Amino acid sequence: MKIIIIDDEPLARSIIKEYLQYHPDLELIAECNDGFEGVKAIQQMQPDLIFLDIQMPKINGFEMLELIEEPPAVIFTTAFDEYAIKAFESHAIDYLLKPFSRDRFDKAISKWIQMSKTISPKQHLTPLLESVSNSPAEQHRVVVKLAGKIRIIPVDEIHYLEAADDYVKIHTKDGSFLKNKTMGHFETVLNKTQFVRTHRSFMVNITEITRLDPYEKDNHLAILKSGGRVPVSKSGFVKLKSVLGL
Amino acid sequence: MSYGYSLNVSATDSLITNGLVMGACWIISNILRYYLPYSNRYWYVLVLSFSFSIAAIVLSKLLLNLVLIDPVYKDYILFLSNTYWLRVGVAFLLVACMAIICVLWYTQEEEQENRQRKNDAEKLSRDAELYKLRQQLQPHFLFNSLNSISALIGSDPSQARKMIHQLSDFLRTTLRKDEEQWVKMEEELESLELYLEIEKVRFGHRLSTSIIKNEECLQMLVPPMLLQPVVENAIKFGLYDTTEAVTIQISVIHENDSLKVTVRNPFDPETSSPRHGTGFGLNSVKRRLYLLFARTDLVETSAKDHVFTTTINIPKHENYNH
């Protein structure tokens, strides 16, 4: 069994290493300082289990997991994060509160071994990630991956969102990025006074709109500062008007 | 002028009448002590004074009629009847004057009491708020430090012990209760250094610090634990928004009669600004300085070339001790 530890504090990693010594069947294959290293290591080494800290530089543990398509099993470690703990509890996911004892650590390991026989990590993690992406920290930015590079997009820089199969295409001044989420997800997460779902497949940042042109029968087109054109359906137009106060 | 009446009779009249008028004054002042009229009902007081004056004079006339029953005093009784309204008038002037003085006095007293109460309430809530602002020591910091100690116990027990001492010393300074009691900059810096030492153990080689302090500043007084959240903020910004090694620079200088503390940390403009704004820590410092000095211009921040700078100006304390 291959293990990776992802935590920005060296001593926090060392205590996990110490406790792992008592589990000779578990092999520590990598230690990572932050989420960027974590994504890389997970993709290259395909571990069976990771120990993941939540508060880390640049991107937090949850944001890191969102970037991985087939995540391994995760045991979260955190010192204090009320929001995350609530999420773990409501999704029955095991987590270790720092500082934790060896007994507690061993329990988490045996729970993981039990669990890994029945359901896949992805089944486990998807609802958790869905619920924590409403967290205050994540409402201000979206973390995406493009050609192996991780980008953090502040929501103010999003021009508009477009549905694309199982993904959402995020259009910004630096081009567009794909994120494996649904439009419905962004509708709940993003600020409703700034982003309006103007169409089944489109959501627009209203601060980017320069004008609204009639288009075909009952439809409109929102013309953006960037020159982008976003379809506005009949019902979308009603929503847009009410948000803009027209 | 004696009007030809004997001293004896005049004295009796004066004693009874004045006694009754004084009684009326006393009653009215007591009434007003407990039932102060609203400002639009002050005429009630005049009506009341008038009724009391009439009552006092009627009563005095009755009493005098009883006391001076001897026909010798017939003249005087006549004199009493003739001066009846004059007596009422004088009594009214006295009682009304008394009533007005009472109204003014009690109103002023009540206002003072209200003001005092309001001040007390404000001070209480301000103290509570200040206390809370100082107590916002991050539980995150505490538990992570304990976790580091737990790790060190296995690998480096003497370092673990050292860290326990540092953490205890630091916690003790944060528990200092008295907001009024300002501390020397020297002490404040010592506690900051303790905090930074602990963070250095946690973050290993990633974190380094440089502190520039002007000797003359060390004896100046500052509110306790004021700089702590600023440095905490700098560390959070620095360590959580970049992945490289981080140097936190702190400088303390004496400028224009105030103490100027500057904290610098590296940050990444691409990810920091939407995430933190000015940061919760800085808001609490701003709020605290406002509560202490009623000024909102004491905290300044600027971001340039990937360096975030926070400047705090602490006005000189009256008990500045050199």
Chai-1 contact restraints between the chains, C-beta under 6 A:
chainA,res_idxA,chainB,res_idxB,connection_type,confidence,min_distance_angstrom,max_distance_angstrom,comment,restraint_id
A,E9,B,R202,contact,1.0,0.0,6.0,A-B,restraint_1
A,P10,B,G204,contact,1.0,0.0,6.0,A-B,restraint_2
A,L11,B,S148,contact,1.0,0.0,6.0,A-B,restraint_3
A,L11,B,A151,contact,1.0,0.0,6.0,A-B,restraint_4
A,A12,B,N147,contact,1.0,0.0,6.0,A-B,restraint_5
A,S14,B,A151,contact,1.0,0.0,6.0,A-B,restraint_6
A,I15,B,S150,contact,1.0,0.0,6.0,A-B,restraint_7
A,I15,B,A151,contact,1.0,0.0,6.0,A-B,restraint_8
A,E18,B,G154,contact,1.0,0.0,6.0,A-B,restraint_9
A,D34,B,T243,contact,1.0,0.0,6.0,A-B,restraint_10
A,P57,B,Y240,contact,1.0,0.0,6.0,A-B,restraint_11
A,P57,B,T243,contact,1.0,0.0,6.0,A-B,restraint_12
A,K58,B,T243,contact,1.0,0.0,6.0,A-B,restraint_13
A,A79,B,H140,contact,1.0,0.0,6.0,A-B,restraint_14
A,A79,B,F143,contact,1.0,0.0,6.0,A-B,restraint_15
A,A79,B,N144,contact,1.0,0.0,6.0,A-B,restraint_16
A,F80,B,P139,contact,1.0,0.0,6.0,A-B,restraint_17
A,F80,B,H140,contact,1.0,0.0,6.0,A-B,restraint_18
A,F80,B,F143,contact,1.0,0.0,6.0,A-B,restraint_19
A,K98,B,F143,contact,1.0,0.0,6.0,A-B,restraint_20
A,K98,B,N147,contact,1.0,0.0,6.0,A-B,restraint_21
A,P99,B,L146,contact,1.0,0.0,6.0,A-B,restraint_22
A,P99,B,N147,contact,1.0,0.0,6.0,A-B,restraint_23
A,P99,B,S150,contact,1.0,0.0,6.0,A-B,restraint_24
A,H140,B,P274,contact,1.0,0.0,6.0,A-B,restraint_25
A,H140,B,R275,contact,1.0,0.0,6.0,A-B,restraint_26
A,R141,B,P274,contact,1.0,0.0,6.0,A-B,restraint_27
A,I152,B,T271,contact,1.0,0.0,6.0,A-B,restraint_28
A,P154,B,P274,contact,1.0,0.0,6.0,A-B,restraint_29
